């Protein structure tokens, strides 16, 4: 079991969608559908709703937080987020989602070596203490 | 909770304090200005957040400018903006204005009266504005995301971390321009291309450019920063001999060694330029300029290019800017030739922040690296990137024309 730094605590489980490329949610995430719409991004066309979304960090626009908050309200957000460094944009969206709707998104920062070991399609269980089980029994 | 007076300030301080923990800040510090990006209407949640704060009686504690909103307050009816969407975007404008912010409605707040000064501690949202304030002005802001920017403005405080502190402003990645001719360095189209390249390569490092011998204008640096903050997360860049914290290599790196050194040659620049174009062929429906918002100098430059000319009847021509800049341009006589040309101007917003473009528009041309980066995904359009002069010539011809002479091998 690997262990991440807990940025926003919470438990979640689901299929992981992983990319080595950062993403701006503004222009990159359709909160009406949960689809990744930045055509330059390797995950373009995939739906992240309910998945464990792993992105190294957020790119570009400071509107990323607002889009993620909309996704929480609309029910199209990922179940949890994994990053390599502490991503303040994801953290803020999760904190405001907690303050406004009592629905924070768990957020963990993984060591680069652990992050690199993730494979899209793996089933992942995230525990409140930052433990991450990969390919755990569903 | 110091500084938290009333329920709105308590909510803002609660979010700020939790974020301070995320940032690993041991203390908060004062700011003396803010710029709010949360003004862009995205959906119900952002509006609920704004109206919650406004309803609790929130007031900003420092002079605060407002970024683009979701609509041209007085001109949205001329475009394809749905009325119910406009009503909500307008409520969001009212909410932020009610907090005592200055209704600048611009993504180029550094080209207003409330332009920050060197060393000033500020809390700015809007990625291009953050890059410009830090890099070109030497003011100090972290990359404040939407929703946090307004919390900083209400409390007048920020976590004392990141780019607010001198030691975190040193360059990390050295990019040496190699074999880039001076004529290209002096051309407008060079800066969005270089910015796009920098954003892609910099990751989370602070990039430093060496080997720029041209003397870039403020608007060229604005274009560079906007492109770098679109393709990447660049919040601060240094250019040796140009930006204020980089008179020398030693100063830019604070006498530390670069973590990486890369050479930027013409081959790499050509590749970056080609990435900004997603359209094929020379069909053209619309030219869009003004991301970031057009300045008075850009209006002057454009007015000369379009004087006595007419855009092709099949090509729409739009400039996005701020209400103040457009008023200045009008009084300076720079708008008449643009209107005679068949060009239109929209204020308070832009094509990315407002659903204003007619749905049949699928082929755009722009001189903006930011429009070129975001329009394909956000607006389902294909874009051709070109210089300002290319955009004007193409609008006249009714098809894409680009001067390749500066970019050829």
Interface residues (C-beta under 8 A of the other chain):
Chain A: X7 X22 X24 X26 X27 X28 X31 X37 X38 X39 X40 X57 X58 X59 X60 X61 X62 X63 X64 X65 X66 X67 X69 X70 X72 X73 X74 X85 X86 X88 X89 X91 X92 X93 X95 X96 X99 X100 X101
Chain B: X11 X14 X15 X18 X19 X22 X23 X24 X37 X38 X40 X42 X43 X44 X45 X46 X48 X49 X52 X125 X126 X127 X130 X142 X143 X144 X145 X146 X147 X148 X149 X199 X203 X204 X229 X230 X231 X232 X233 X278 X352 X373 X374 X376 X377 X378
